[in-house]
């Protein structure tokens, strides 16, 4: 059996013909298996959705109770029969509830990884390596220039700046799902115990993380805080809020942005970021290539990013590889650009 007899790329995403479902479809479909809660992968309007409980909960937070016709929660490692295929979800290490989708039929196993990272993150289950015949990998940072380094060293830079400029607020652009909570956890791990302030758009997902047993220390809403209180504070907001009127309430803020894209200095300069923090929830070049090799897959399908370089790397090592060229997956920042209002619909 060929891999294409099980999975086929379509304009709506990757379709499992034998199971009658799509993985992370980019359009509304009858049956969807969703890898994680970021809006470029988790869309509303499907007839039926299978995902981890956390991903289903996060979709409800974002889209409301009626985001899908029906839902089914799957535990990591649980095998579920869909049509003529068997499906299981395995930790992807990307954000809370994120999963790789392993699909088996006629003795062939394909793993669709979604987005993933293989470094420690206290806010989600660690990446689980799943041996397979075909591996579908993301390539968000699929160029050799992208080597993320040590996130704890980046947090040390932040706290050094906080100590150096005690009268200035430090305003950090972060994505609402995953990055916000990871950055807070890293700051706490470094020993920072003061309150951390949140833009209203970050509050509901962060509170959900806390409800799942992830300790993040004292958090306060920026809403209602005065300039004197915010002097010397650390505050987190969606990246788009860094240049909005909202940011003017902070006393002489040091602007920062936590992203793997901050490895590219030109991007930091274009955004006017004073303190770039190279912290990513995606695997870097070394993580991508090491994971591909470790799966034992003889064939690799590449999507979501710098596809050509990773396809070339695979082929030079004797692996069959192809780009999927699926339109609709993108940087998490895109989903946060329109979320700079709080639950009351007012500027946070």
HELIX and SHEET records of a PDB file:
HELIX    1   1 UNK A    3  UNK A    5  5                                   3    
HELIX    2   2 UNK A   53  UNK A   63  1                                  11    
HELIX    3   3 UNK A  151  UNK A  164  1                                  14    
HELIX    4   4 UNK A  179  UNK A  189  1                                  11    
HELIX    5   5 UNK A  200  UNK A  202  5                                   3    
HELIX    6   6 UNK A  203  UNK A  211  1                                   9    
HELIX    7   7 UNK A  227  UNK A  230  1                                   4    
HELIX    8   8 UNK A  239  UNK A  243  5                                   5    
HELIX    9   9 UNK A  245  UNK A  249  5                                   5    
HELIX   10  10 UNK A  260  UNK A  263  5                                   4    
HELIX   11  11 UNK A  265  UNK A  270  1                                   6    
HELIX   12  12 UNK A  285  UNK A  295  1                                  11    
HELIX   13  13 UNK A  307  UNK A  316  1                                  10    
HELIX   14  14 UNK A  333  UNK A  336  1                                   4    
SHEET    1   A 6 UNK A   7  UNK A  10  0                                        
SHEET    2   A 6 UNK A  13  UNK A  16 -1                                        
SHEET    3   A 6 UNK A  21  UNK A  23 -1                                        
SHEET    4   A 6 UNK A  31  UNK A  33  1                                        
SHEET    5   A 6 UNK A  46  UNK A  51  1                                        
SHEET    6   A 6 UNK A  68  UNK A  73  1                                        
SHEET    1   B 7 UNK A  79  UNK A  82  0                                        
SHEET    2   B 7 UNK A  85  UNK A  91 -1                                        
SHEET    3   B 7 UNK A  99  UNK A 105 -1                                        
SHEET    4   B 7 UNK A 108  UNK A 112 -1                                        
SHEET    5   B 7 UNK A 134  UNK A 139  1                                        
SHEET    6   B 7 UNK A 299  UNK A 305  1                                        
SHEET    7   B 7 UNK A 320  UNK A 323  1                                        
SHEET    1   C 6 UNK A 219  UNK A 221  0                                        
SHEET    2   C 6 UNK A 196  UNK A 198  1                                        
SHEET    3   C 6 UNK A 234  UNK A 237  1                                        
SHEET    4   C 6 UNK A 170  UNK A 173  1                                        
SHEET    5   C 6 UNK A 254  UNK A 258  1                                        
SHEET    6   C 6 UNK A 275  UNK A 277  1                                        
END                                                                             
